[in-house]
Amino acid sequence: MRVGIVILPDDRWWAAEPKWRAAEEYGFDHAWTYDHLGWRTLVDGPWFSAVPTLTAAAMVTSTIRLGTFVASPNFRHPVPFARELISLDDVSDGRLVLGIGAGGLGYDAGVLGGEELSPRRRSDRFAEFVEALDGLLTTDRFDYAGTYYTARGARNLPGCVQRPRIPFLIAANGPRGMKIAATYGGGWVTTGPDTESLDDWWRGVAGLTERFEQTLADSRRAGHEVHRYLTLDASPVFSLVSKQAFVDAAGRAAELGFTDVVVHWPRSSGPYAGREAVLEEVVADVLPGLRGAR
């Protein structure tokens, strides 16, 4: 099992840089940041943009994979975003993973003054977003005509370092999103259901996993081509509340067939509040065993 860590983009770079360096030194396989204009209870505080943050992170690391967790169509158009992604893939020397999701409601969805979209229309927009990005990142002079996005002769030279393009990690809990993941994804990521009970959450994750495996089978795509990621901290219990909590969560994820789990860097307060001492315990005592088991 591979393990990744999310570093929220709410610290000035002098405070954030050591975390990105440490994520690589600690032996995490991938490191992520949120791609929002503002996020939930942190919307009134400091917040920085994902692409410049990942660019800076690429300059202070050399091996760890880096990515958005996750980008969405809420405030992005695929044409300029594709240019940013090609640039970031180049700066990172082919270490970028594009995490993308449909985008929900909230600050990102309303700050530009657009109409509130229904779940079905958000799903329609997401399908176009992924399809257009796939074309833009693989085809020079790309044309696209959809309900939500248009591209006319969009250039993409020199293209991605990774071929045929940057891998997509598709966030999806619903059937249509899972079909998109099965079609375009190098990975599928789930947050599981929204529950107050940990046991209910794990039962929901198991159900979603079964649904995705069936979606893959229906798509006739080889299962080993799509990695399975689980956001452990979407559960009712923060995965780094203790070393044992992480061990238990990672073990249950492995039993369900997940290839990757993702945790969050502990914060002093608010979302993902915890102690960095626990993170260091996991790094010292648990991660080596997971790497050795591969």
Secondary structure, DSSP 8 states (H G I E B T S, - for coil): -EEEEE--S-S-HHHHHHHHHHHHHHT-SEEEE---SS-GGGTTS----HHHHHHHHHHT-SSSEEEEEEE-TTS--HHHHHHHHHHHHHHTTS-EEEEE----SSHHHHTT------HHHHHHHHHHHHHHHHHHHH-SSEEEE-SS-EEEEE--TT--SSSS---EEEE--SHHHHHHHHHH-SEEEE-----S-HHHHHHHHHHHHHHHHHHHHHHT--GGGSEEEEEGGGSSS-TTSSHHHHHHHHHHHHHTT-SEEEEE--BSSSTTB--HHHHHHHHHHTHHHHHHT-
